[in-house]
Amino acid sequence: MNEKRLVIYPKDIMLITGKSERYSRYLQKRMKAHFNKLDHQCITITEMCSYLGLDPDEVSKRII
């Protein structure tokens, strides 16, 4: 998986899941809790794919 960036943002989650921005922020917060991350730490694309059960190659095609 060749990706230009490592971090996932709520706008990316919106694009991938088709959900609203508010729900995407909520989902990102749940992922941070799941991976025991602090508020200032970021969620990576790999972590999001693991959490949502998505194929990393498909996700990289959609956001890059």
N, C-alpha and C positions, 0 to 999 in steps of 0.2 A: 504494500500500500504506500504509494508515494504521495505524501501530502505536504502542502506548503506550510501549514501551521499545525500546531499540536492541540490547541485549546478550542473548546466548543462554546458557542455563545447562544443565548436564548433565540436570536434570529435564525440560527442554524437549526435549532431544535424545531422551531416553527416550520421551516422549510421541509424538514425530514418527516415530521409527524403530521403536519397539517393542522395543528392545534393553534390556539391563540397565543399571543405573547405572554399574557398573564399565566396561562397554564404552563408554558414553556419555562418561565422563571420558577414556578412551583416545582416542576419536574427537576430542574437543575438543583434546587435546594434539597429535594429528596435524594438525589444522587450524591450530593455532598455529605449528607447524613449517612447514607449507605456505605460510602467509602471512608468515613471518619475524617473528613477534611474540615479545616477551619474556614471561616467566612472569606478570608483573603486568598485562599487557595483555589485553583482552577480545576475544572473537570476536563479531562482529555477526550479526544474523539474515541480512543480505544476503550476508556472507561464507560462512556455513554453507550457504545455498541454492546459492551458486555452487560450493562444494566438493562438495556431494552431488548437484548437478544437479536441484534441486527448484524448484518454482514458488513464488516469494515470497508470492503472494496466498493460495495453499493453506496454506502454513505459518502465515501470520498468522491465518488462521481457526482453526487448531488450538490455538495457544498463547495467544490473547487471548480 
